[in-house]
Amino acid sequence: MKSLNLTRHELFLGKKNLLTWTLIIAGLMIMFVSTTTLIIDNAEMAELIEGFPQALLDSFNINVESFTTFEGWMASEPYVFFVLLLASFAVALASTSISREIDQGTGEFLFVTPHSRRNIFWSKAGADFLQISFVFLIGTAVTFAVGSTIVSITNPTGLFLVFLSAYLTALATAGIGYVLSCLIDNQRTALALGVGFVLLSFLFKSLAGMGGILSNLAKLSIFQLFDLFAILDNHALSFSSLATSLGIYIIGLVVGSEILARKNLNL
C-alpha cells in the first residue's frame, strides 16, 4: 500500500508533463495520418525518392512500400518521429527520477521516510512505466482510429507490432536513463546525457547506409533493433530484438536500483 501511495504521488506530480507529451505525440500522429491520401499510390513521389541518398532514406525508414500502403507510410517517417518523441519522453522521465530528488533537495525528506531506497526507486519506475505505456497506447489508438476513417487498414497486426517496437525501444532508453539518474546527482546533467544518448543513437542510425566504419557505428544505435518492414511482412517481432530491448530495460532497472541502494547520498 505504501508503494502504491508513492506511485500515485509520482503520477500526480507528472500529470501536466504527461498531458503535454500525450497531446504532442497524438497531434503529430493525426497530422501524419491525415496526409495518407497524398502519399500512398503517388507514383511521382516514389520516383522522386530514387534520387535521394540511400542513407537518408534509411534514416526515415523510407522505401517503395512507404508510398503504396497505409502501414508502409506509418512505418516510415511517422514512425521515426513517434519513436524519437516516445524515447525522449521515456529517457527524460527515467534520467530525472532520482537525480531530481537529490538536486532539488527533496531527497533530504524522501530518503528519511520509512521507505527503503529500493522501494522508492521501484515506485518511481512503476509510475514512469505507466506514463510511457499511456502515451504509447494513446498514440497508437489515435493512429488506428483516424487511419481507419481514411483508408482500409489491411495489416492491423503488423502495424500494431511496428508501434510496439517503438514502445520497446523507449523502454530500453528508459533503462539507460535509470542508470544515469542514480549515478549522477545533477538533474540537468543526467537529463542532457539521456536525451543526448537518444539523439546520438539516431545519428548513428542515419549513418547506416554510408558504408565503412560509419556502418559499424550504426550497429550501436538502439533504433536499429527492429526491422520494421520485416515486422510488417512477417507479422511478428524478432525474438533477438525483443530480448535485447527488454534486457536493456530490465538490466537498467536492476543496476539503477542497486546503485541507489549502495551509494552515499550528499543531501
Contacts in CASP RR format, 6 or more apart in sequence:
PFRMAT RR
TARGET T0000
AUTHOR 0000-0000-0000
METHOD contacts of the structure
MODEL  1
MKSLNLTRHELFLGKKNLLTWTLIIAGLMIMFVSTTTLIIDNAEMAELIE
GFPQALLDSFNINVESFTTFEGWMASEPYVFFVLLLASFAVALASTSISR
EIDQGTGEFLFVTPHSRRNIFWSKAGADFLQISFVFLIGTAVTFAVGSTI
VSITNPTGLFLVFLSAYLTALATAGIGYVLSCLIDNQRTALALGVGFVLL
SFLFKSLAGMGGILSNLAKLSIFQLFDLFAILDNHALSFSSLATSLGIYI
IGLVVGSEILARKNLNL
2 114 0 8 1.000
2 115 0 8 1.000
2 119 0 8 1.000
3 115 0 8 1.000
3 119 0 8 1.000
3 122 0 8 1.000
3 123 0 8 1.000
4 123 0 8 1.000
6 115 0 8 1.000
6 119 0 8 1.000
6 120 0 8 1.000
6 123 0 8 1.000
6 124 0 8 1.000
6 127 0 8 1.000
7 123 0 8 1.000
7 124 0 8 1.000
7 126 0 8 1.000
7 127 0 8 1.000
7 130 0 8 1.000
8 127 0 8 1.000
10 123 0 8 1.000
10 124 0 8 1.000
10 126 0 8 1.000
10 127 0 8 1.000
10 128 0 8 1.000
11 18 0 8 1.000
11 127 0 8 1.000
11 130 0 8 1.000
11 131 0 8 1.000
14 131 0 8 1.000
18 131 0 8 1.000
18 134 0 8 1.000
18 135 0 8 1.000
21 85 0 8 1.000
21 89 0 8 1.000
21 135 0 8 1.000
22 134 0 8 1.000
22 135 0 8 1.000
22 138 0 8 1.000
22 139 0 8 1.000
24 85 0 8 1.000
25 82 0 8 1.000
25 85 0 8 1.000
25 86 0 8 1.000
25 89 0 8 1.000
25 135 0 8 1.000
25 138 0 8 1.000
25 139 0 8 1.000
26 138 0 8 1.000
26 139 0 8 1.000
26 142 0 8 1.000
27 142 0 8 1.000
28 78 0 8 1.000
28 81 0 8 1.000
28 82 0 8 1.000
28 85 0 8 1.000
29 78 0 8 1.000
29 82 0 8 1.000
29 139 0 8 1.000
29 142 0 8 1.000
29 143 0 8 1.000
29 146 0 8 1.000
30 142 0 8 1.000
30 146 0 8 1.000
32 73 0 8 1.000
32 74 0 8 1.000
32 77 0 8 1.000
32 78 0 8 1.000
32 81 0 8 1.000
33 74 0 8 1.000
33 78 0 8 1.000
33 142 0 8 1.000
33 143 0 8 1.000
33 146 0 8 1.000
33 147 0 8 1.000
33 150 0 8 1.000
34 146 0 8 1.000
34 150 0 8 1.000
36 70 0 8 1.000
36 73 0 8 1.000
36 147 0 8 1.000
36 150 0 8 1.000
36 151 0 8 1.000
37 150 0 8 1.000
37 151 0 8 1.000
39 45 0 8 1.000
39 66 0 8 1.000
39 67 0 8 1.000
39 73 0 8 1.000
40 67 0 8 1.000
40 68 0 8 1.000
40 69 0 8 1.000
40 70 0 8 1.000
40 73 0 8 1.000
40 151 0 8 1.000
41 67 0 8 1.000
41 68 0 8 1.000
42 67 0 8 1.000
45 67 0 8 1.000
46 64 0 8 1.000
46 67 0 8 1.000
46 68 0 8 1.000
49 57 0 8 1.000
49 62 0 8 1.000
49 67 0 8 1.000
52 62 0 8 1.000
54 209 0 8 1.000
55 206 0 8 1.000
55 207 0 8 1.000
55 208 0 8 1.000
55 209 0 8 1.000
55 210 0 8 1.000
56 206 0 8 1.000
57 63 0 8 1.000
58 205 0 8 1.000
58 206 0 8 1.000
58 208 0 8 1.000
58 209 0 8 1.000
59 80 0 8 1.000
59 202 0 8 1.000
59 205 0 8 1.000
59 206 0 8 1.000
59 208 0 8 1.000
60 76 0 8 1.000
60 77 0 8 1.000
60 80 0 8 1.000
61 75 0 8 1.000
61 76 0 8 1.000
61 77 0 8 1.000
61 79 0 8 1.000
61 80 0 8 1.000
61 228 0 8 1.000
61 229 0 8 1.000
62 76 0 8 1.000
62 77 0 8 1.000
63 76 0 8 1.000
63 229 0 8 1.000
65 72 0 8 1.000
65 75 0 8 1.000
65 229 0 8 1.000
65 232 0 8 1.000
66 72 0 8 1.000
66 73 0 8 1.000
66 75 0 8 1.000
66 76 0 8 1.000
66 77 0 8 1.000
67 73 0 8 1.000
69 154 0 8 1.000
69 155 0 8 1.000
70 147 0 8 1.000
70 150 0 8 1.000
70 151 0 8 1.000
70 152 0 8 1.000
70 153 0 8 1.000
70 154 0 8 1.000
70 159 0 8 1.000
71 153 0 8 1.000
71 154 0 8 1.000
71 155 0 8 1.000
71 158 0 8 1.000
71 159 0 8 1.000
71 162 0 8 1.000
71 232 0 8 1.000
72 229 0 8 1.000
72 232 0 8 1.000
74 143 0 8 1.000
74 159 0 8 1.000
74 162 0 8 1.000
75 159 0 8 1.000
75 162 0 8 1.000
75 228 0 8 1.000
75 229 0 8 1.000
75 231 0 8 1.000
75 232 0 8 1.000
78 143 0 8 1.000
79 162 0 8 1.000
79 163 0 8 1.000
79 166 0 8 1.000
79 228 0 8 1.000
82 139 0 8 1.000
82 163 0 8 1.000
82 166 0 8 1.000
83 165 0 8 1.000
83 166 0 8 1.000
83 169 0 8 1.000
83 170 0 8 1.000
83 223 0 8 1.000
84 198 0 8 1.000
84 202 0 8 1.000
86 132 0 8 1.000
86 135 0 8 1.000
86 136 0 8 1.000
86 166 0 8 1.000
86 167 0 8 1.000
86 169 0 8 1.000
86 170 0 8 1.000
87 166 0 8 1.000
87 169 0 8 1.000
87 170 0 8 1.000
87 173 0 8 1.000
87 198 0 8 1.000
87 222 0 8 1.000
88 195 0 8 1.000
88 198 0 8 1.000
89 131 0 8 1.000
89 132 0 8 1.000
89 135 0 8 1.000
89 170 0 8 1.000
90 128 0 8 1.000
90 132 0 8 1.000
90 170 0 8 1.000
90 171 0 8 1.000
90 173 0 8 1.000
90 174 0 8 1.000
91 173 0 8 1.000
91 174 0 8 1.000
91 176 0 8 1.000
91 177 0 8 1.000
91 194 0 8 1.000
91 195 0 8 1.000
91 197 0 8 1.000
91 198 0 8 1.000
92 191 0 8 1.000
92 194 0 8 1.000
92 195 0 8 1.000
93 128 0 8 1.000
93 131 0 8 1.000
93 132 0 8 1.000
93 174 0 8 1.000
94 125 0 8 1.000
94 128 0 8 1.000
94 173 0 8 1.000
94 174 0 8 1.000
94 175 0 8 1.000
94 176 0 8 1.000
94 177 0 8 1.000
94 178 0 8 1.000
94 180 0 8 1.000
94 181 0 8 1.000
95 177 0 8 1.000
95 178 0 8 1.000
95 180 0 8 1.000
95 181 0 8 1.000
95 190 0 8 1.000
95 191 0 8 1.000
95 193 0 8 1.000
95 194 0 8 1.000
95 195 0 8 1.000
96 181 0 8 1.000
96 187 0 8 1.000
96 190 0 8 1.000
96 191 0 8 1.000
97 121 0 8 1.000
97 124 0 8 1.000
97 125 0 8 1.000
97 128 0 8 1.000
97 178 0 8 1.000
97 181 0 8 1.000
98 121 0 8 1.000
98 124 0 8 1.000
98 178 0 8 1.000
98 181 0 8 1.000
98 182 0 8 1.000
98 260 0 8 1.000
99 180 0 8 1.000
99 181 0 8 1.000
99 182 0 8 1.000
99 184 0 8 1.000
99 185 0 8 1.000
99 186 0 8 1.000
99 187 0 8 1.000
99 189 0 8 1.000
99 190 0 8 1.000
99 191 0 8 1.000
100 106 0 8 1.000
100 187 0 8 1.000
101 107 0 8 1.000
101 110 0 8 1.000
101 111 0 8 1.000
102 185 0 8 1.000
102 187 0 8 1.000
102 265 0 8 1.000
102 266 0 8 1.000
102 267 0 8 1.000
103 185 0 8 1.000
103 186 0 8 1.000
103 187 0 8 1.000
103 188 0 8 1.000
104 187 0 8 1.000
105 267 0 8 1.000
107 265 0 8 1.000
107 267 0 8 1.000
108 267 0 8 1.000
110 120 0 8 1.000
111 117 0 8 1.000
111 120 0 8 1.000
111 265 0 8 1.000
111 267 0 8 1.000
115 123 0 8 1.000
116 261 0 8 1.000
117 257 0 8 1.000
117 260 0 8 1.000
117 261 0 8 1.000
118 257 0 8 1.000
118 260 0 8 1.000
118 261 0 8 1.000
120 260 0 8 1.000
121 178 0 8 1.000
121 182 0 8 1.000
121 256 0 8 1.000
121 257 0 8 1.000
121 260 0 8 1.000
121 261 0 8 1.000
122 253 0 8 1.000
122 257 0 8 1.000
125 178 0 8 1.000
125 253 0 8 1.000
128 174 0 8 1.000
129 171 0 8 1.000
132 167 0 8 1.000
132 170 0 8 1.000
132 171 0 8 1.000
132 174 0 8 1.000
133 167 0 8 1.000
136 163 0 8 1.000
136 166 0 8 1.000
136 167 0 8 1.000
136 170 0 8 1.000
139 163 0 8 1.000
140 160 0 8 1.000
140 163 0 8 1.000
143 159 0 8 1.000
143 163 0 8 1.000
144 153 0 8 1.000
144 156 0 8 1.000
144 159 0 8 1.000
144 160 0 8 1.000
147 153 0 8 1.000
153 159 0 8 1.000
155 232 0 8 1.000
155 235 0 8 1.000
157 235 0 8 1.000
158 231 0 8 1.000
158 232 0 8 1.000
158 235 0 8 1.000
159 232 0 8 1.000
161 231 0 8 1.000
161 235 0 8 1.000
161 236 0 8 1.000
161 237 0 8 1.000
162 228 0 8 1.000
162 231 0 8 1.000
162 232 0 8 1.000
164 237 0 8 1.000
165 225 0 8 1.000
165 226 0 8 1.000
165 228 0 8 1.000
165 231 0 8 1.000
165 237 0 8 1.000
165 241 0 8 1.000
165 245 0 8 1.000
168 225 0 8 1.000
168 226 0 8 1.000
168 237 0 8 1.000
168 241 0 8 1.000
168 242 0 8 1.000
168 245 0 8 1.000
168 246 0 8 1.000
168 249 0 8 1.000
169 222 0 8 1.000
169 223 0 8 1.000
169 225 0 8 1.000
169 226 0 8 1.000
169 245 0 8 1.000
171 245 0 8 1.000
171 246 0 8 1.000
171 249 0 8 1.000
172 222 0 8 1.000
172 225 0 8 1.000
172 244 0 8 1.000
172 245 0 8 1.000
172 246 0 8 1.000
172 247 0 8 1.000
172 248 0 8 1.000
172 249 0 8 1.000
173 194 0 8 1.000
173 197 0 8 1.000
173 198 0 8 1.000
173 201 0 8 1.000
173 222 0 8 1.000
174 249 0 8 1.000
175 248 0 8 1.000
175 249 0 8 1.000
175 251 0 8 1.000
175 252 0 8 1.000
175 253 0 8 1.000
176 194 0 8 1.000
176 197 0 8 1.000
176 248 0 8 1.000
176 252 0 8 1.000
177 190 0 8 1.000
177 194 0 8 1.000
177 197 0 8 1.000
177 252 0 8 1.000
178 252 0 8 1.000
178 253 0 8 1.000
178 255 0 8 1.000
178 256 0 8 1.000
178 257 0 8 1.000
179 252 0 8 1.000
179 255 0 8 1.000
179 256 0 8 1.000
179 259 0 8 1.000
180 190 0 8 1.000
180 193 0 8 1.000
180 194 0 8 1.000
181 190 0 8 1.000
181 256 0 8 1.000
182 255 0 8 1.000
182 256 0 8 1.000
182 257 0 8 1.000
182 259 0 8 1.000
182 260 0 8 1.000
182 263 0 8 1.000
183 190 0 8 1.000
183 256 0 8 1.000
183 259 0 8 1.000
184 190 0 8 1.000
184 193 0 8 1.000
185 266 0 8 1.000
201 220 0 8 1.000
201 221 0 8 1.000
201 222 0 8 1.000
201 223 0 8 1.000
202 221 0 8 1.000
202 223 0 8 1.000
204 217 0 8 1.000
204 218 0 8 1.000
204 220 0 8 1.000
204 221 0 8 1.000
204 224 0 8 1.000
205 218 0 8 1.000
205 221 0 8 1.000
205 223 0 8 1.000
205 224 0 8 1.000
206 218 0 8 1.000
207 214 0 8 1.000
207 215 0 8 1.000
207 217 0 8 1.000
207 218 0 8 1.000
208 214 0 8 1.000
208 215 0 8 1.000
208 218 0 8 1.000
208 221 0 8 1.000
208 224 0 8 1.000
209 215 0 8 1.000
209 218 0 8 1.000
218 224 0 8 1.000
222 245 0 8 1.000
222 248 0 8 1.000
225 241 0 8 1.000
225 244 0 8 1.000
225 245 0 8 1.000
226 237 0 8 1.000
226 238 0 8 1.000
226 241 0 8 1.000
226 245 0 8 1.000
227 238 0 8 1.000
227 241 0 8 1.000
230 238 0 8 1.000
231 237 0 8 1.000
231 238 0 8 1.000
END
